[in-house]
């Protein structure tokens, strides 16, 4: 008996895994397949033999359909994993593996649908008055899930084929002769097919009644549905990016771009004094450096000391503060980026440069920090004729040192690196494109890179991506931006430390603002007398502001009117020396109290181009006895949020151009 008892337990142990497996499959099965319960409700006094026969057939059908659907889902997951790994490792063999999984998944989903649609048993059940409607609804779910799986598989096959073209070795596919523009064209046409398949999958998914799915199947279905949503978003985002890159690379015909290389050590509203420039032509993906040199060569009469004076031909009246700084001298290209928004700066730059360089299709502004970040991607560059190699680590300090020493090598380095740097960026391999787009986004968010295109549709998309430097990008009702102009002709800004303190106080329906800027010039004594700082400051705020005031010396001559939707508070900081001397600028103004969400106020704070990471402190008094303080930095735009429960500081609108995910992940 004991032996038999042990044997019985052993048999149970052997049988249990099989039972558990069957139970697991039953839990995974779609209710659309488990219609036997409905048969029990509608069968009445049917004979036991007939019931047993129907039950057996239904159970077998359910098992077969479940096997195909679960297998199809597993193959899709395996295909996605293979494609993701292929993208990250650039392993061409995994593309073939992914394609096999996608084809197998498509087969499994196709068989499941055919099996359900051709089942005579299901057709008979659908005719039964008591259960027919429920059975039809559940079979529709099976068909829709199968259609969704087939469409995702087809989209995956197209992506796998595209991936194979992108990551194939150069020796096998002639990668050396392929330009980014060619790849963009291939990608764009392929993604049209992918988008169509994803639309089909999304429509099929929308037909599924989530209420008829058990928890396990509902979770798998929602994951698949999420894949469709994220893939469509990536495709649509890329579709918007393609026209920009195509225009930039001359895919619509030859395009000429003015590259402004600004010096943030001599800060201006557009990022810095325009010290050097380049003219770059793109045509069907090929880049050609037309010319490069010092910006003063684009200034009438500069080299001969005969710049136009008031009343003379060619004279252009400069903005008030520049007129005050260099009285009797015409406005010109080197001082053209005096506006707070980049589109205005770019148009002014084009106006001054075109007589010298010819037609311009767009303007790109980069500062030293942008060049250093690009060198991260391209690697070191040798400067011909100077025995110098620039890297991402040494570029900024090297350029600044030459600048402080007034060495002509600085401008020569900038001119000599412009063309090779652009060529290397354009020829980066596909493995670095995501890093390139990410770097451009970061630089645009920090406003070290700004772009403007004369093509209105492209400029609109650039603005949407956050690369254009427009004012108040989110159309915030409470907004501010401080821009600083170093008009003393020194390079002090490399050493200037800035700390912003924003004090906000609510008084009923009014929000009082006090913005204090503490400026410290740490330029060494060794550079005297070129260490002083002469700064003209402007604070742009929303045009609903009132009771504006400041502690600055007013400008002698009028400034250009502030951009639409803004009001300007401006003035000169008293001249002060370096080696630790400081000055303080204070602005105050009121705006109507406007709460968003749950009684929360917000201010959008836009960062000035050319600055790096200024410290800031926000103090908030809600007018009811609550005071809060938070600290951060102005390395990019910020959003200040404040309510009765506290104050917060978050990132502003980021630049968000992106390449598509080619792995359905």
C-alpha positions in Angstrom: 0.0 0.0 0.0 2.8 2.3 0.9 4.5 1.6 -2.4 1.3 2.2 -4.3 0.7 5.4 -2.3 4.2 6.6 -3.3 3.6 5.6 -6.9 0.3 7.5 -6.8 2.0 10.7 -5.6 4.7 10.3 -8.2 2.0 10.0 -10.9 0.3 13.1 -9.6 3.7 14.9 -9.7 4.2 13.8 -13.3 0.6 14.8 -14.3 0.6 18.1 -12.5 2.9 20.1 -14.9 0.8 19.0 -17.8 -2.4 20.1 -16.1 -0.8 23.4 -15.1 0.3 23.9 -18.7 -3.2 23.2 -19.9 -4.7 25.6 -17.3 -2.2 28.3 -18.4 -3.2 27.9 -22.0 -6.8 28.1 -21.0 -6.1 31.3 -19.1 -4.4 32.7 -22.2 -7.2 31.7 -24.5 -9.5 34.4 -25.9 -13.1 34.2 -24.7 -14.0 34.4 -28.4 -12.7 30.9 -28.6 -14.2 29.7 -25.3 -17.9 29.7 -26.4 -18.7 26.4 -24.7 -20.1 28.3 -21.7 -22.6 29.9 -24.1 -23.5 26.6 -25.5 -24.3 25.3 -22.0 -26.6 28.2 -21.5 -28.4 27.7 -24.8 -28.4 24.0 -25.2 -31.4 23.2 -23.1 -32.0 19.4 -22.9 -29.8 18.4 -25.7 -28.6 14.9 -25.6 -25.5 14.1 -23.7 -23.9 12.7 -26.8 -24.5 15.8 -28.9 -23.3 18.0 -26.0 -20.1 16.0 -25.6 -19.4 16.1 -29.4 -19.8 19.9 -29.5 -17.7 20.4 -26.4 -14.9 18.2 -27.8 -14.9 20.1 -31.1 -15.0 23.5 -29.3 -12.1 22.5 -27.0 -10.0 21.3 -29.9 -10.7 24.5 -31.9 -9.9 26.6 -28.9 -6.6 24.8 -28.4 -5.5 25.2 -32.0 -6.5 28.8 -32.3 -4.8 29.7 -29.0 -1.6 28.0 -30.1 -1.5 30.0 -33.3 -2.3 33.3 -31.7 0.1 32.9 -28.8 2.8 31.7 -31.2 2.2 34.7 -33.4 2.6 37.0 -30.5 5.8 35.3 -29.4 7.3 35.5 -32.9 6.5 39.3 -33.0 8.3 39.8 -29.7 11.3 37.8 -30.9 11.4 39.8 -34.1 11.3 43.1 -32.3 14.1 42.0 -30.0 16.2 41.0 -33.0 15.6 44.2 -34.7 16.4 46.3 -31.7 19.7 44.4 -31.2 20.5 44.8 -34.9 20.1 48.5 -34.6 22.2 48.9 -31.5 25.0 46.5 -32.6 24.8 46.9 -36.4 24.7 43.2 -36.8 23.4 42.5 -40.3 22.8 38.8 -39.5 20.1 39.7 -36.9 18.2 41.5 -39.7 17.7 38.1 -41.4 16.7 36.6 -38.0 14.1 39.3 -37.4 12.7 38.8 -40.9 12.2 35.1 -40.3 10.4 35.9 -37.0 8.1 38.5 -38.7 7.2 36.0 -41.5 6.5 33.3 -39.0 4.3 35.6 -37.0 2.4 36.6 -40.1 1.8 33.0 -40.9 0.5 32.2 -37.4 -1.9 35.1 -37.4 -3.1 34.3 -40.9 -3.7 30.6 -40.0 -5.6 31.6 -36.9 -8.0 33.9 -38.8 -8.5 31.3 -41.6 -9.2 28.6 -39.1 -11.8 30.7 -37.2 -13.5 32.0 -40.4 -13.8 28.5 -41.9 -15.0 26.7 -38.8 -18.5 25.2 -39.3 -18.9 24.9 -35.6 -18.6 28.7 -35.1 -21.0 29.3 -37.9 -23.6 27.1 -36.3 -23.2 28.7 -32.9 -23.5 32.2 -34.5 -27.0 31.2 -35.7 -28.2 30.2 -32.2 -30.5 33.0 -30.9 -29.3 32.8 -27.3 -25.6 32.9 -28.0 -25.1 33.9 -31.6 -24.5 37.7 -31.0 -21.9 37.0 -28.3 -20.1 34.4 -30.4 -20.1 36.7 -33.4 -18.6 39.5 -31.3 -15.9 37.3 -29.9 -15.0 35.9 -33.3 -14.7 39.5 -34.6 -12.1 40.0 -31.9 -10.1 37.0 -33.1 -10.2 38.3 -36.7 -9.2 41.8 -35.7 -6.3 40.7 -33.5 -5.2 38.5 -36.4 -5.4 41.4 -38.8 -3.5 43.6 -36.4 -0.8 41.0 -36.0 -0.5 40.5 -39.8 -0.2 44.3 -40.4 2.5 44.7 -37.6 4.4 41.8 -39.2 4.3 43.4 -42.6 5.4 46.8 -41.1 8.2 44.9 -39.4 9.3 43.2 -42.6 9.6 46.6 -44.4 11.6 48.0 -41.5 13.9 45.0 -41.5 14.6 45.5 -45.2 15.3 49.2 -44.5 17.6 48.3 -41.6 19.5 45.9 -43.8 20.2 48.7 -46.3 21.3 51.1 -43.6 23.7 48.9 -41.7 25.2 46.8 -44.4 29.0 46.9 -44.5 30.6 49.4 -46.9 32.4 46.7 -48.8 29.1 44.9 -49.5 26.9 47.8 -50.4 29.0 50.6 -51.6 28.3 52.7 -48.4 31.1 55.1 -49.2 29.3 56.6 -52.1 25.9 57.0 -50.3 25.1 60.3 -48.8 22.7 61.1 -46.0 20.3 62.6 -48.5 20.2 59.2 -50.4 19.4 57.4 -47.2 16.8 59.9 -46.3 15.1 59.3 -49.6 15.2 55.5 -49.1 13.9 55.8 -45.5 11.1 58.2 -46.5 9.7 56.0 -49.2 10.0 52.9 -47.0 8.2 54.6 -44.1 5.3 55.4 -46.4 4.7 51.6 -46.6 5.3 51.2 -42.9 2.8 54.0 -42.0 0.2 52.4 -44.2 0.6 49.0 -42.5 0.6 50.6 -39.0 -2.7 52.4 -40.0 -4.2 49.1 -40.9 -3.0 47.6 -37.6 -4.4 50.5 -35.7 -7.8 50.2 -37.4 -7.9 46.5 -36.7 -7.0 47.1 -33.0 -9.8 49.7 -32.7 -12.3 47.0 -33.6 -11.4 44.8 -30.6 -13.8 44.8 -27.7 -11.4 44.8 -24.7 -14.2 43.6 -22.5 -14.2 40.1 -24.1 -10.5 39.6 -23.4 -9.2 37.9 -20.3 -6.5 39.7 -18.2 -3.5 37.9 -19.8 -4.7 38.5 -23.3 -5.7 42.0 -22.6 -2.2 42.9 -21.4 -0.6 41.4 -24.5 -3.1 43.2 -26.7 -2.4 46.5 -25.0 1.4 46.1 -25.4 0.9 45.4 -29.1 -1.4 48.4 -29.4 1.2 50.5 -27.6 3.8 49.4 -30.2 1.5 50.7 -33.0 1.0 54.1 -31.3 4.7 54.7 -30.6 5.7 53.5 -34.1 3.2 55.8 -35.8 4.5 58.7 -33.6 8.1 58.0 -34.6 7.2 57.8 -38.3 5.2 61.0 -38.2 8.0 62.8 -36.4 10.5 61.7 -39.0 8.2 62.7 -41.8 8.3 66.2 -40.4 12.1 66.1 -40.1 12.8 64.9 -43.7 11.9 68.2 -45.4 14.2 70.1 -43.1 17.2 67.8 -43.7 16.3 67.6 -47.4 16.3 71.4 -47.7 19.4 71.7 -45.6 21.3 69.2 -47.8 20.2 70.7 -51.1 17.8 67.9 -52.0 15.5 70.5 -53.6 18.4 72.1 -55.6 21.5 74.0 -54.6 21.1 75.9 -51.3 23.5 78.4 -49.8 23.8 78.9 -46.1 25.5 81.7 -44.1 27.2 80.2 -41.0 27.6 82.8 -38.3 30.4 81.9 -35.9 29.6 83.9 -32.8 32.0 84.7 -29.9 30.2 84.2 -26.5 33.2 85.8 -24.8 31.8 89.1 -26.2 28.2 88.5 -25.5 25.4 89.8 -27.6 21.6 89.0 -27.7 22.2 86.5 -30.5 24.8 84.6 -28.7 27.9 86.7 -29.2 29.8 89.1 -31.4 30.0 87.7 -35.0 33.7 87.3 -35.4 33.9 84.9 -38.3 31.6 83.5 -41.0 31.4 80.7 -43.6 29.3 80.3 -46.6 28.3 76.7 -47.3 26.6 75.3 -50.4 24.8 72.1 -50.4 23.6 70.3 -53.6 22.0 66.9 -53.6 23.8 65.9 -50.4 27.2 67.3 -51.5 28.7 70.0 -49.3 31.0 72.7 -50.6 32.6 75.5 -48.6 32.3 78.6 -50.8 34.2 81.0 -48.6 35.2 81.6 -45.0 36.8 84.5 -43.2 36.6 87.3 -40.7 33.3 89.0 -40.4 34.8 92.5 -40.8 35.3 91.7 -44.5 31.6 92.0 -44.9 31.5 95.5 -43.3 31.6 98.4 -45.8 34.8 100.4 -45.4 36.0 98.6 -42.3 39.4 97.5 -43.7 40.0 101.0 -45.1 38.6 102.8 -42.1 36.0 104.5 -44.2 32.8 103.1 -42.8 29.7 105.2 -43.8 28.8 108.0 -41.5 25.4 109.6 -41.1 24.3 111.3 -44.3 26.7 109.2 -46.5 25.7 106.6 -49.0 25.3 103.1 -47.4 24.8 104.4 -43.9 22.3 102.4 -41.8 21.3 103.8 -38.4 22.1 101.2 -35.7 20.0 100.4 -32.7 20.2 103.0 -29.9 22.8 101.3 -27.6 25.1 100.4 -30.5 24.8 104.0 -31.7 25.8 105.2 -28.2 28.7 102.8 -28.2 30.1 103.7 -31.7 28.5 107.1 -32.5 28.6 108.1 -36.1 29.2 104.6 -37.4 26.9 102.6 -39.7 25.2 99.5 -38.5 26.7 96.4 -40.1 26.9 92.6 -40.2 29.2 92.1 -37.2 26.6 93.8 -34.9 23.5 92.4 -36.7 22.4 89.9 -34.0 21.1 92.5 -31.6 17.5 91.3 -31.5 16.3 88.9 -28.8 14.9 86.4 -31.3 16.9 84.6 -33.9 14.6 85.0 -37.0 15.1 88.8 -36.7 18.8 88.4 -36.2 19.1 86.1 -39.2 17.2 88.4 -41.5 19.4 91.4 -40.5 22.5 89.2 -41.1 21.3 88.3 -44.6 20.6 91.9 -45.4 24.2 92.9 -44.6 25.9 89.9 -46.0 24.2 89.3 -49.3 25.9 92.1 -51.2 29.2 90.3 -50.5 28.3 86.6 -50.6 25.3 86.5 -52.9 22.0 84.8 -52.4 21.4 83.2 -49.0 18.8 80.5 -48.3 19.2 80.4 -44.6 21.3 81.3 -41.6 22.9 79.0 -38.9 24.5 80.5 -35.8 26.9 78.4 -33.8 29.1 79.4 -30.8 32.3 77.9 -29.5 30.4 75.4 -27.3 28.5 74.1 -30.3 31.8 73.5 -32.2 33.2 71.6 -29.2 30.1 69.4 -29.0 30.4 68.6 -32.7 34.1 67.6 -32.3 32.8 65.0 -29.8 31.2 63.3 -32.8 33.7 63.9 -35.5 36.9 63.4 -33.5 39.9 65.7 -33.5 40.6 68.0 -36.4 44.0 69.2 -37.6 44.2 72.9 -38.5 46.2 73.1 -41.8 49.3 75.3 -41.7 49.3 75.9 -37.9 50.4 72.5 -36.5 47.3 72.6 -34.2 44.8 69.8 -33.5 41.5 70.9 -31.9 39.4 68.5 -29.8 36.2 68.8 -27.9 38.2 69.2 -24.7 40.7 71.9 -25.8 38.7 73.9 -28.4 37.0 76.5 -26.1 39.9 77.3 -23.9 42.3 77.3 -26.8 40.1 79.8 -28.8 39.5 82.0 -25.8 43.2 82.1 -25.0 44.1 83.2 -28.5 41.2 85.7 -28.3 42.5 87.2 -25.1 46.0 87.4 -26.5 44.5 89.2 -29.6 46.2 86.5 -31.8 45.1 86.3 -35.4 45.4 82.5 -35.0 41.9 82.4 -33.4 40.1 83.5 -36.5 42.3 81.4 -38.7 41.4 78.3 -36.7 37.7 79.0 -36.9 37.9 79.6 -40.6 40.1 76.5 -41.2 37.9 74.1 -39.2 34.5 75.3 -40.6 34.6 73.4 -43.8 36.1 70.1 -42.6 33.9 70.0 -39.6 30.7 70.4 -41.7 31.9 67.7 -44.2 32.6 65.3 -41.4 29.2 65.8 -39.9 27.5 65.2 -43.2 29.4 62.0 -43.7 28.9 60.5 -40.2 27.9 56.8 -40.4 24.3 55.7 -39.7 25.5 54.4 -36.3 26.1 58.1 -35.2 23.0 59.7 -36.6 21.0 59.3 -33.4 23.9 60.8 -31.5 24.1 63.7 -34.0 20.4 64.5 -33.7 20.6 64.3 -30.0 23.6 66.7 -29.9 21.7 69.1 -32.2 18.7 69.0 -29.9 20.8 69.6 -26.8 22.6 72.5 -28.4 19.3 74.0 -29.6 17.8 73.7 -26.2 20.8 75.4 -24.7 20.7 78.0 -27.5 24.2 77.3 -28.7 22.8 76.4 -32.1 20.1 78.5 -33.9 18.8 78.1 -37.4 16.7 80.1 -39.8 15.4 79.0 -43.3 13.9 81.4 -45.9 11.6 78.5 -46.9 8.5 79.3 -44.9 7.3 75.7 -44.6 10.7 74.4 -43.4 11.0 77.3 -41.0 7.7 76.4 -39.5 8.8 72.9 -38.9 12.1 74.1 -37.5 10.2 76.2 -35.0 8.1 73.2 -34.0 11.3 71.2 -33.4 12.6 74.0 -31.2 15.7 74.9 -33.3 14.7 78.4 -34.4 15.1 80.6 -31.4 11.7 82.3 -31.6 10.5 84.4 -28.7 8.2 82.9 -26.1 8.0 79.4 -27.8 5.0 78.2 -25.8 3.0 81.4 -26.0 3.0 81.6 -22.2 0.8 84.3 -20.6 3.6 85.2 -18.1 7.0 85.2 -19.8 10.5 86.7 -19.4 13.9 86.7 -21.1 17.0 88.7 -20.1 19.5 89.5 -22.8 22.8 91.1 -22.2 25.1 93.0 -24.6 28.8 93.4 -23.9 29.4 96.7 -25.8 32.8 97.4 -24.3 34.8 95.5 -26.9 36.3 93.2 -24.3 36.2 89.4 -23.9 35.0 89.6 -20.3 32.1 87.2 -20.6 34.3 84.1 -20.4 34.9 85.2 -16.8 31.6 86.8 -15.9 29.6 84.9 -13.3 25.9 85.6 -13.2 23.3 84.9 -10.4 19.6 85.5 -10.9 17.2 85.9 -8.1 13.5 86.0 -8.9 11.1 87.1 -6.1 7.4 86.5 -6.7 4.7 87.9 -4.4 1.0 87.5 -4.9 -1.2 90.4 -3.8 -4.8 89.5 -4.6 -5.2 89.7 -8.4 -1.6 91.0 -8.9 1.6 89.1 -9.2 4.7 91.2 -8.3 8.0 90.3 -9.8 11.5 91.4 -8.7 14.4 90.2 -10.8 17.8 90.8 -9.5 20.9 90.0 -11.5 24.3 89.9 -9.7 27.2 90.2 -12.1 30.8 89.4 -11.0 33.7 89.9 -13.4 36.5 87.5 -12.6 38.7 88.5 -15.5 42.3 88.4 -14.3 44.2 91.6 -13.5 46.8 90.7 -16.1 44.4 91.7 -18.9 44.0 95.2 -17.6 42.7 97.6 -19.1 40.7 95.2 -21.2 39.1 93.4 -18.2 36.3 95.9 -17.5 32.7 95.1 -18.3 30.3 97.4 -20.0 26.9 95.8 -20.3 23.6 96.9 -21.7 20.7 94.8 -20.3 17.2 94.2 -21.6 14.4 92.3 -19.8 11.6 91.2 -22.1 8.4 90.5 -20.2 4.8 89.8 -21.3 3.0 92.9 -22.7 0.4 92.7 -19.8 3.1 93.9 -17.4 2.7 97.2 -15.6 4.5 99.3 -13.0 7.9 98.5 -14.6 11.1 99.9 -13.1 14.8 99.3 -12.9 18.0 100.6 -11.3 19.9 101.0 -14.5 21.2 104.0 -16.5 18.8 104.7 -19.4 19.9 104.5 -23.0 20.5 107.8 -24.8 19.0 106.7 -28.1 15.8 104.7 -28.8 15.9 101.0 -29.2 13.9 98.9 -31.7 10.4 98.3 -30.5 10.0 95.0 -28.5 8.6 92.1 -30.4 4.8 91.6 -30.5 3.4 90.4 -27.2 6.3 91.7 -25.1 7.3 94.7 -23.2 11.0 95.8 -22.6 12.7 97.1 -19.5 16.3 98.2 -20.3 19.4 100.1 -19.3 23.1 100.2 -18.8 24.9 98.5 -15.9 27.6 101.0 -14.6 31.0 100.1 -15.9 33.0 97.9 -13.5 36.4 96.2 -13.5 37.3 92.5 -13.4 39.3 90.5 -10.8 36.2 90.1 -8.6 34.4 93.4 -9.0 30.6 93.2 -9.3 27.4 95.1 -10.2 23.7 94.5 -9.6 20.8 95.0 -11.9 17.2 95.1 -10.5 14.0 95.0 -12.5 10.5 95.1 -11.0 7.1 94.8 -12.6 3.6 93.5 -12.0 1.4 91.1 -14.0 -2.2 90.0 -13.5 -2.5 86.9 -11.4 -3.5 84.1 -13.7 -3.7 80.5 -12.3 -3.5 77.4 -14.4 -4.5 73.9 -13.3 -5.2 73.8 -9.6 -4.5 77.4 -8.6 -0.9 77.2 -9.9 0.9 80.1 -11.5 3.6 79.7 -14.1 6.3 81.8 -15.8 8.2 80.7 -18.9 11.8 81.9 -18.6 13.8 81.9 -21.9 17.5 81.5 -21.8 19.9 83.9 -23.7 22.0 82.3 -26.4 25.8 82.2 -25.7 25.5 81.8 -21.9 26.3 78.5 -20.3 24.7 77.7 -16.9 23.9 80.7 -14.8 22.8 80.1 -11.2 19.3 81.1 -10.1 17.1 81.3 -7.0 13.4 81.7 -7.0 11.5 83.0 -3.9 7.8 82.7 -3.7 5.3 84.4 -1.3 1.7 83.3 -1.9 0.3 86.3 0.0 -1.2 84.1 2.7 1.8 83.6 4.9 3.6 80.9 2.9 7.2 81.4 1.7 9.1 79.0 -0.5 12.6 79.0 -2.1 14.1 76.8 -4.8 17.5 77.0 -6.6 18.6 75.8 -10.0 20.4 76.9 -13.2 19.6 78.5 -16.5 21.4 76.0 -18.7 18.2 76.0 -20.8 14.7 77.5 -20.8 12.9 77.0 -17.4 9.4 77.0 -16.2 8.7 78.4 -12.8 5.6 76.9 -11.2 4.1 78.2 -7.9 1.1 77.6 -5.7 0.0 77.6 -2.1 1.9 74.3 -1.7 5.3 75.3 -3.0 7.4 76.4 -5.9 9.0 74.3 -8.7 11.5 74.7 -11.4 11.4 72.5 -14.5 12.8 72.4 -18.0 11.2 74.5 -20.7 10.3 73.3 -24.1 13.1 71.0 -25.3 14.3 70.7 -28.9 12.8 67.4 -30.0 13.8 66.4 -33.5 14.3 62.7 -33.7 15.0 59.9 -36.2 12.4 57.1 -36.3 12.7 53.9 -34.3 13.5 51.2 -36.9 12.7 48.4 -34.4 9.0 48.8 -33.5 10.3 49.4 -30.0 
